[in-house]
Amino acid sequence: MMRFGGEDLRVYLYRDPVDMRKGRNCLAALAQEVMQVDPFTGALVIFVSRRHNAVKILYWHRNGFVVVHKVIESRERFIWPRLLQEEVVTLTAEQLE
């Protein structure tokens, strides 16, 4: 069973919206090249859609990538940091919840 959690879990947000048609390889390349985050370390890398109503979570588990895709069907939107100084935004496991 896969579970995201634990005190040592690292969570990174990709600040710019991405095309939700992108697959695991493209998302991993964005994490490595743009964010300078190694996606093979077991960290969660989270991407948001242009309308902020969908996210994709990229996670390396043992021998392959797991991609979790969530779409909000109501008028609600994901709150996403925009005006921060940091290039790479990190969260704790508690903040992720």
C-alpha positions in Angstrom: 0.0 0.0 0.0 1.3 3.4 -0.9 0.9 6.3 1.5 2.1 9.8 1.3 3.1 11.0 4.7 5.6 10.9 7.5 7.6 13.6 9.1 10.4 13.4 6.5 8.1 13.8 3.5 9.2 16.6 1.2 6.5 18.4 -0.8 7.3 20.8 -3.6 4.9 23.0 -5.6 5.6 23.9 -9.2 4.5 27.6 -9.1 3.4 28.1 -12.7 0.2 26.4 -14.1 0.9 23.4 -16.4 -1.0 21.7 -19.2 -2.8 18.8 -17.4 -2.2 16.6 -20.6 1.4 16.3 -19.6 2.5 12.9 -18.5 4.9 11.6 -15.9 8.0 12.0 -18.0 7.3 15.6 -18.8 6.4 16.4 -15.2 9.6 14.7 -14.0 11.6 16.8 -16.5 10.0 20.0 -15.2 10.9 19.1 -11.7 14.5 18.3 -12.5 15.3 21.0 -15.0 13.2 24.0 -13.8 12.8 23.3 -10.1 16.2 21.6 -9.6 14.3 18.9 -7.6 15.2 15.2 -8.1 11.8 13.4 -8.6 13.4 10.0 -7.9 13.9 10.8 -4.2 10.4 10.0 -3.0 9.4 13.6 -2.7 5.9 14.8 -3.9 6.0 17.3 -6.7 2.6 19.0 -7.2 1.4 20.8 -10.4 -1.7 22.9 -10.9 -3.8 23.6 -13.9 -4.3 26.9 -15.5 -7.8 27.4 -14.0 -6.6 26.1 -10.6 -9.3 23.4 -10.5 -7.0 20.4 -11.0 -3.7 19.2 -9.6 -1.3 16.4 -10.5 1.0 14.9 -7.9 4.1 13.1 -9.1 5.7 10.6 -6.7 8.4 8.0 -7.2 7.5 4.7 -5.5 10.0 1.9 -5.5 10.4 1.3 -9.2 8.0 3.7 -11.0 6.2 7.0 -10.9 2.8 7.4 -9.4 0.7 10.2 -10.8 -2.4 11.3 -8.8 -4.8 13.6 -10.6 -7.5 15.4 -8.8 -10.1 17.7 -10.4 -12.5 19.8 -8.4 -15.9 19.6 -10.0 -17.5 22.6 -8.1 -16.7 26.3 -8.4 -13.9 26.0 -5.8 -10.3 26.3 -6.7 -7.0 25.3 -5.3 -5.2 28.1 -3.5 -1.8 28.5 -5.1 1.1 30.7 -4.0 2.0 33.3 -6.7 3.8 36.2 -5.2 6.5 34.6 -3.2 10.2 35.3 -3.6 11.2 31.6 -3.6 11.5 29.8 -6.9 10.7 26.4 -5.3 7.9 26.3 -2.7 8.0 23.6 -0.1 5.3 22.4 2.2 5.2 20.1 5.2 3.0 17.0 5.2 0.6 18.8 7.5 0.2 21.8 5.1 -0.4 19.4 2.3 -3.5 18.0 4.0 
